[in-house]
Amino acid sequence: MLPGYKREMFKHMPIGSYLKFIFIFDKAFWREDGLSGEVISDGSFAPFGLSIGPMT
């Protein structure tokens, strides 16, 4: 089950109001800086992304 804040976000995000991109890198370089790879924007600035880990 998703955390409460994500469930609320998706309840108020009608279809067509979001974009999904998938990028594949040899190394998860962002983790070295303690980042998850996930970005959520309210629309004022929209750098998007999500990391779900290795796909193997």
C-alpha positions as MATLAB code, in Angstrom:
seq = 'MLPGYKREMFKHMPIGSYLKFIFIFDKAFWREDGLSGEVISDGSFAPFGLSIGPMT';
ca = [
       0.000    0.000    0.000;
       1.225    3.490   -0.808;
       1.959    5.996    1.959;
      -0.921    8.353    2.762;
       0.662   11.409    1.130;
       1.042    9.532   -2.181;
      -2.543    8.243   -2.078;
      -3.764   11.816   -1.543;
      -1.573   13.085   -4.374;
      -2.953   10.503   -6.813;
      -6.558   11.241   -5.745;
      -6.095   14.852   -6.847;
      -4.120   14.104  -10.021;
      -6.608   13.594  -12.865;
      -5.637   11.458  -15.845;
      -3.495   13.413  -18.273;
      -1.951   15.645  -15.598;
       1.290   13.744  -15.272;
       4.169   12.432  -17.380;
       6.251    9.323  -16.958;
       9.810    8.871  -18.186;
      12.076    5.868  -17.812;
      15.852    6.291  -17.966;
      18.337    3.462  -17.640;
      21.844    4.111  -16.300;
      24.720    1.710  -15.715;
      25.127    3.065  -12.181;
      22.655    4.694   -9.752;
      24.991    7.695   -9.241;
      22.351    9.745   -7.390;
      22.376    7.318   -4.451;
      25.934    8.422   -3.576;
      24.382   11.792   -2.623;
      21.607   10.135   -0.587;
      18.949   10.790   -3.241;
      16.168    8.388   -4.234;
      15.726    9.407   -7.866;
      12.076   10.387   -7.299;
      10.869   13.897   -8.109;
       7.325   15.231   -7.754;
       6.370   18.725   -8.921;
       3.325   20.914   -8.295;
       3.602   22.238  -11.849;
       5.594   25.411  -11.230;
       8.789   23.559  -12.215;
       8.696   20.037  -13.533;
      11.830   17.896  -13.345;
      10.317   14.408  -13.158;
      11.733   11.005  -12.342;
      11.527    7.874  -10.262;
      14.017    5.162   -9.412;
      12.752    1.699   -8.611;
      16.112   -0.055   -8.601;
      17.634   -2.748  -10.800;
      15.342   -4.373  -13.335;
      17.062   -7.768  -13.255;
];
